[in-house]
Amino acid sequence: MTLNTPELILGTAMWGWTTSRENAFALLDRFYQRGGRAVDAATNYPINKKPEDFRKAEQILLEWAKAHGVEDLRIMMKVGSLNNMRTPDHNLSMSFLLILFDEYRNAFGDNLHTMMVHWDNRDSRAAIAHTINALKLMNDMGAEVGLSGIQHPEHYAALGEEKGLAFRIQIKHNLLHSDYNRYTPFHGRPRFIAYGVNAGGLKLNVADYGPGSSLTARGGSPKTAEPIVQRLRQAIAEANTVKGRPAVQTMNHCGMAYAWHSPDMGGILIGPSSTGQLDASLDFARALQTHDYSGLYQQLRQIAQSSTP
């Protein structure tokens, strides 16, 4: 039995884009019913290059929480980005971040759990110090704080240590790409959260790609991934010779197993597009808690080492 117990966190990146409001409500209903409470959101979701959809995902989340009178979510809100056009434009000044903190506290109340800096390409420790000061004030007022998409994490590590901050850190971490090594100053602390575990919506079978698949929506091509998919099929076939544990069946299972056993992972972001996919993720997380998939992880690790930068 694995000793790792990463928390599953419901993602909202596609809400208001390939995931409709009605579908998002259904996902929240099922997630909450099954005991899930952690939800990830961001000011700029969905990042679909449609200005009219800016902040749409958070609006859906807020509508659901108010409609159901829910006050025990643990919402992780990523802030700083100024648009949903996939640009690095941001405002991480102390005053702007505190304004957003007040806004989200007023909107989400006790459901707001974590405030995260979202995208920072700056290499100025003096400028980042102002951001750290804002995060420190939020932390003093009871919020967890975190980082996502940081170009120079060494500055945040040094300044955060001075302030006594324990960051939660979101990183892209899958078989094709991982930012874990870029965050070396934070290694040894189980506060990393893996996102993109499905490698951008990779499927094990071409027929599984639908018109709303996230891989094609983001401009990807299934054909370029065929070599790694063949190796994954072989790893799955070998893993499923082990008796007495649930079978590995999907790319999502592979991505979850890889993240689950990776060093320092305290959470895994999932982005299901249907309640069926959500149930499958929650069920497989239970399997990872109660059965040993470390052999599969070692095979996946070898595949990742040959494909990640």
DAQUIHU-V7993 format. One record per helix or strand. SS is the DSSP state (a for helix, b for strand). FROM is the first residue (numbers start at 1). TO is the last residue. If there is no record, write none. Layout:
SS|FROM|TO + SS|FROM|TO
This chain:
b|7|10 + b|15|15 + b|19|19 + a|21|33 + b|38|42 + a|51|53 + a|56|68 + b|74|79 + b|81|81 + b|90|90 + a|94|111 + b|112|120 + a|125|140 + b|144|150 + a|153|163 + b|168|173 + b|178|178 + a|180|186 + b|192|195 + a|206|208 + a|214|217 + a|222|239 + a|251|261 + b|265|270 + a|275|290 + a|294|305
